Amino acid sequence: MRNGRLLLPFFPKQGRGPVRKEDRKVLNGIFYILRTGAPWRDLADRYGPHTTVYNRYVR
């Protein structure tokens, strides 16, 4: 399956609150942290806010 359809059930649904960040950017941010071992606060801006990426990782 292409375009991540296998992963869709694992992503949270858009609910109330702010608009969700792009799932691909957040996932890439998680992979970057796991690959490099960098602290969350040093995550590059292109992956979105480090708190968002961290919270998705924890979930």
Backbone bond lengths (Angstrom), bond angles and torsions (degrees), N, CA, C in turn:
res aa  C-N    CA-C-N  psi(-1)  N-CA   C-N-CA  omega(-1)  CA-C   N-CA-C  phi
1 M - - - 1.454 - - 1.517 109.21 -
2 R 1.290 115.44 141.00 1.454 120.38 -177.08 1.522 111.21 -102.38
3 N 1.316 114.92 165.25 1.466 123.49 173.80 1.517 113.38 62.84
4 G 1.305 117.70 26.32 1.453 120.59 172.25 1.515 115.51 73.57
5 R 1.326 119.08 21.84 1.462 120.12 -179.75 1.519 112.09 -62.17
6 L 1.313 117.40 -26.41 1.462 120.23 177.53 1.535 111.35 -67.89
7 L 1.328 116.31 -29.85 1.457 120.41 -176.57 1.527 113.81 -87.60
8 L 1.329 118.41 -15.05 1.464 121.18 -174.89 1.521 114.46 -53.34
9 P 1.325 120.91 -39.95 1.466 119.12 179.84 1.531 114.11 -63.63
10 F 1.318 117.34 -18.59 1.456 120.77 -177.37 1.528 113.62 -89.52
11 F 1.335 117.92 -10.58 1.452 121.51 179.31 1.518 109.82 -87.82
12 P 1.328 117.23 138.31 1.468 119.06 177.89 1.525 110.45 -66.95
13 K 1.318 115.85 151.13 1.461 121.61 179.41 1.525 109.65 -80.64
14 Q 1.334 116.32 154.84 1.471 120.68 176.16 1.521 107.70 -71.05
15 G 1.279 116.22 122.65 1.459 121.38 178.06 1.509 109.71 -119.20
16 R 1.302 115.50 -152.12 1.453 119.08 176.65 1.513 109.30 -70.93
17 G 1.300 115.82 158.65 1.456 119.95 179.00 1.511 112.19 107.37
18 P 1.326 116.60 -167.05 1.462 119.87 -176.86 1.524 111.45 -66.99
19 V 1.325 115.41 158.21 1.462 121.44 179.08 1.518 108.94 -65.57
20 R 1.321 115.17 137.28 1.468 120.13 -178.86 1.523 111.31 -66.54
21 K 1.322 115.54 148.27 1.457 121.53 173.69 1.525 108.15 -75.28
22 E 1.312 116.66 162.16 1.455 120.37 178.60 1.519 109.93 -60.75
23 D 1.314 115.90 128.01 1.465 120.63 -177.25 1.520 111.85 -61.17
24 R 1.328 116.84 -37.96 1.464 119.67 -178.34 1.531 110.84 -64.07
25 K 1.331 117.51 -42.00 1.467 120.44 178.74 1.524 110.69 -62.02
26 V 1.323 116.11 -44.36 1.465 120.38 -178.82 1.522 110.35 -64.78
27 L 1.321 117.39 -44.82 1.459 120.75 178.37 1.525 111.55 -61.48
28 N 1.315 117.00 -42.16 1.463 120.12 176.84 1.523 110.90 -62.44
29 G 1.322 116.98 -36.45 1.463 120.53 176.45 1.518 111.76 -64.01
30 I 1.320 116.77 -42.05 1.473 120.67 177.36 1.521 110.18 -62.58
31 F 1.339 116.36 -46.04 1.469 119.79 179.32 1.524 111.54 -62.53
32 Y 1.337 116.94 -37.37 1.461 120.91 178.96 1.533 110.29 -61.63
33 I 1.325 116.78 -47.35 1.469 120.72 -179.61 1.524 110.93 -62.93
34 L 1.328 117.07 -44.21 1.462 120.20 -179.17 1.528 111.45 -65.97
35 R 1.337 116.29 -36.00 1.468 120.46 -178.90 1.525 112.18 -72.84
36 T 1.348 116.77 -41.11 1.463 119.72 -173.55 1.520 113.75 -93.78
37 G 1.331 116.65 -24.69 1.460 119.47 -176.83 1.520 112.89 77.53
38 A 1.329 116.85 13.87 1.465 121.40 -179.99 1.531 110.04 -71.15
39 P 1.328 117.77 153.72 1.466 119.83 174.39 1.528 110.56 -67.56
40 W 1.325 116.25 151.60 1.466 121.52 -177.93 1.522 111.48 -56.44
41 R 1.308 118.21 -38.55 1.471 120.87 -176.04 1.527 112.49 -68.06
42 D 1.351 117.54 -14.90 1.466 121.60 178.45 1.529 112.68 -94.28
43 L 1.317 117.21 8.82 1.462 120.91 179.59 1.523 109.93 -64.92
44 A 1.328 116.77 135.72 1.468 121.73 -178.56 1.530 110.50 -64.12
45 D 1.318 116.26 148.43 1.466 121.99 -178.03 1.526 112.58 -62.00
46 R 1.306 117.92 -25.15 1.468 119.89 -177.31 1.529 112.56 -65.58
47 Y 1.334 117.93 -15.46 1.462 121.66 178.35 1.524 112.75 -93.53
48 G 1.298 116.97 -1.70 1.465 120.61 -178.19 1.521 110.59 97.28
49 P 1.336 117.27 -179.04 1.457 120.41 -179.50 1.536 111.63 -61.88
50 H 1.320 116.28 136.63 1.467 118.74 -176.82 1.521 111.74 -63.24
51 T 1.329 117.71 -28.46 1.467 119.30 178.81 1.533 110.70 -68.26
52 T 1.323 117.22 -38.05 1.468 120.97 178.24 1.521 110.31 -64.47
53 V 1.313 116.20 -46.43 1.465 120.69 -178.99 1.526 109.66 -63.45
54 Y 1.315 117.21 -42.80 1.465 120.68 179.56 1.525 111.25 -63.94
55 N 1.325 116.70 -44.98 1.468 118.98 -178.80 1.517 111.99 -63.59
56 R 1.312 118.11 -37.57 1.471 120.74 176.39 1.530 110.12 -66.54
57 Y 1.321 116.22 -37.90 1.466 120.14 178.35 1.527 110.47 -62.38
58 V 1.315 116.45 -44.49 1.464 121.04 -178.84 1.530 110.88 -64.25
59 R 1.337 116.45 -40.20 1.467 119.82 179.02 1.522 110.77 -65.13
